[in-house]
Amino acid sequence: MPIPEYVKQHLCQVLGEDELTIQKATGGDIHESFVVETPSATYFLKFNKREHAFDMFEAEVKGLQRLGQVVATPEYHRHEALDKGGAYLLLTYYPPGQKTDDFWMTAGRNLAEIHQQRGVLHGSDQPGYLGTVAMPAFQDSSWKIAFLDGYLQPLVEVITQKDQFDEKARKLWTRVRGRIPFLIEEATPSLLHGDLWSGNLYCAVEELPLWIDPSIRYGHREIDLAMTTLFGGFPAPFYDAYHEVFPPSPGWPQRESIYHLYPLFAHVAMFGLAYLDQANHTMERILQNN
């Protein structure tokens, strides 16, 4: 789908250019993405017509700015809501590089550095988004409380409102919710990327990891680690480098499926029943193994 003409005209105005070239970029399930070329610079543009698009971009910018204090993130230029509809986010465009072992090792060390940034409370004092799902502000000194009531329960409520939680899922969730406090550990709050799948770790030239599309909050670092393993996992050099800098707590593999629930519930909330079976199987596995 081409970019609306009113968006192009607006960009010409704010960038001070008479002409610019806009080409569709690959990837992205939530926003429409484009590469914008001017005589003096190249930008990466995200555009979305959703009602809450500006709020989504606002949360993303805050996340990029916080992560950018620790690791490399795309250079931010501006984001705005448009009178004729939608909102956009404009970043610098970075030509892609190759994800070599060196890239993954740097990324693993980067994640350890992110997780070594400590917070006072788990959760976030500001509302945010996990994908398209609005996540309310929630904070608690207990990770067990924050994980259940600040991470999982808001997603369960969205799924329930959409009538996507069947009777089997409701019964499993009731049992799993009661077991989780006995299966996870308390922890010092770590800064989290919050939506760490492979598509949100971009490789720029010179094998530079760029951390993109965050859903930042504070919590147990195993949330991020579990998200990396949900859909196939990252290459071994990533985990080797991470473990060298910041080894996980003993028993991490036994807790992995518990933390898979967070992104799985988000996928059910965003994409519907296609992910419900996987969420149910994960809850069954938690109950069987514990």
C-alpha angles and dihedrals in degrees: 000000000000121000112266112260093237090060091051091049091049092051091050089054099047094042093046093235129136092206137015137173121234122192128179113255125215124249134029128115097196109036133034108247130206141174111230118201125194129170090262107032147008121231139189112227129198118193130182133173095200117126093245097038095119091052090051091052091045090056091046093052092051089050093050091049092051094046089044089067088066111023139013116289131169116280109258122224110168148317128204145168112239126224092227093052142290133033136250141208121209121202135164113274117237120196110236123258133195122278099231127166088267089056092052093046091052090047091051091052089046092055091050089053091050091051092049089065103098132209133197098232135024118249126021136293089216131058116251144164136260100201103312095334115106112230115200123226110269132163135178137160090228117077091202091058094041093050093051101037103025102035111024106025096058089055092047089053092053091048091048093048089053089050091238098126108089124201093267092052093048092052093046092048092051090054095042093047089056092050101044097080088059095047104049131060133232114251144178108267112262127194107256133200084214101201103049110165123135094265090062094057107074124197114218125187117296088036092282115164111224114196110219142171097022127182095197126196136129125268146106110334090225087078090070094041092052092049090057091057100044099087103032103309134248122281118281096254089065093058094039091056093044093050091048092057101033115008115206120245118271113275095031095137090057091055096045097092091049090059091045087072092073097063092033093056088047090054091050089049092050104033106023136224095349088086099037095089090054091049090050092048090050092052090048090051091051091053094044095049096043 
